[in-house]
């Protein structure tokens, strides 16, 4: 069986992320199961609504990227990265809040 992906995926080891809406408001925590140049597979911490287009905050690097929901199976989702869509920048106070163990981002 051949791989139909256009970019090789790489497994991650317990990398956490946060899903934000397009305005930067927190929606849900997630674990990154694997990632490639073009997409990401996430395990949501809880069953929450994920919009068709959202912002992904990777906790380890602080990177923000815009993604489009490609598929969903219960709490596991697949998303395509949208490199041509720049996410709304977060204020330094909101970035600091996302890094903390207990955080709250207005929205």
C-alpha positions in Angstrom: 0.0 0.0 0.0 1.6 3.3 -1.0 1.5 6.5 0.9 -0.8 9.1 -0.7 0.6 12.1 1.3 2.5 14.8 -0.5 4.7 15.5 2.5 6.2 12.9 4.9 4.7 13.0 8.4 6.8 12.7 11.5 5.5 11.5 14.9 5.8 13.8 17.9 6.3 12.8 21.5 3.6 14.3 23.7 3.7 17.8 22.3 0.9 19.9 23.5 -1.0 22.6 21.5 -3.9 24.9 21.9 -6.6 25.6 19.4 -7.7 29.2 19.0 -10.4 30.7 16.9 -9.5 33.2 14.2 -9.7 36.1 16.7 -7.3 34.4 19.1 -9.8 33.2 21.7 -9.0 29.8 23.3 -11.2 26.9 22.3 -9.5 23.6 23.3 -6.2 21.9 24.3 -4.8 19.2 22.1 -1.9 16.7 21.8 0.0 16.7 18.5 0.1 13.1 17.3 2.0 13.7 14.1 2.9 16.6 11.9 4.2 17.2 8.4 5.0 20.3 6.4 1.5 20.5 5.1 -0.7 19.2 8.0 -1.2 18.0 11.5 -3.1 15.3 13.3 -4.4 16.2 16.8 -6.1 14.5 19.8 -8.4 17.0 21.4 -8.4 17.1 25.2 -12.2 17.2 25.2 -14.9 16.9 22.7 -15.3 20.5 21.5 -16.4 22.4 18.4 -13.6 23.1 16.0 -14.3 25.7 13.3 -13.5 25.0 9.6 -10.5 27.4 10.0 -8.6 27.9 13.2 -5.3 28.9 14.7 -2.9 26.3 16.2 -0.6 27.4 19.0 2.3 24.9 19.5 3.3 25.2 23.1 6.9 24.0 22.7 7.9 26.7 20.2 5.1 29.3 20.6 4.5 29.1 16.9 1.1 30.2 15.6 -0.2 28.8 12.3 -3.6 28.9 10.6 -5.1 25.5 9.7 -8.2 24.2 8.0 -10.1 21.2 9.4 -9.8 18.3 6.9 -11.5 15.5 8.8 -12.7 14.4 12.3 -13.2 11.1 14.0 -14.5 11.7 17.6 -11.7 13.6 19.4 -9.0 13.0 16.7 -8.8 15.6 13.9 -6.7 16.2 10.9 -6.0 19.7 9.6 -4.1 21.2 6.6 -1.8 24.1 7.4 -2.5 27.3 5.5 0.8 29.0 5.1 -0.7 31.7 2.9 -3.0 32.8 5.7 -1.3 34.8 8.5 -2.9 34.3 11.9 -3.9 37.4 13.8 -1.0 38.3 16.1 -1.5 37.8 19.8 -0.7 40.4 22.3 2.4 39.6 24.5 0.1 39.2 27.5 -2.0 36.7 25.7 1.1 34.7 24.6 2.4 34.7 28.2 -1.0 33.5 29.3 -1.0 30.6 26.9 2.4 29.4 28.2 1.3 29.2 31.8 -0.1 26.1 33.4 -3.3 27.8 34.2 -4.2 30.3 31.6 -7.0 32.4 30.4 -7.2 34.3 27.2 -10.0 36.7 26.8 -12.6 35.9 24.2 
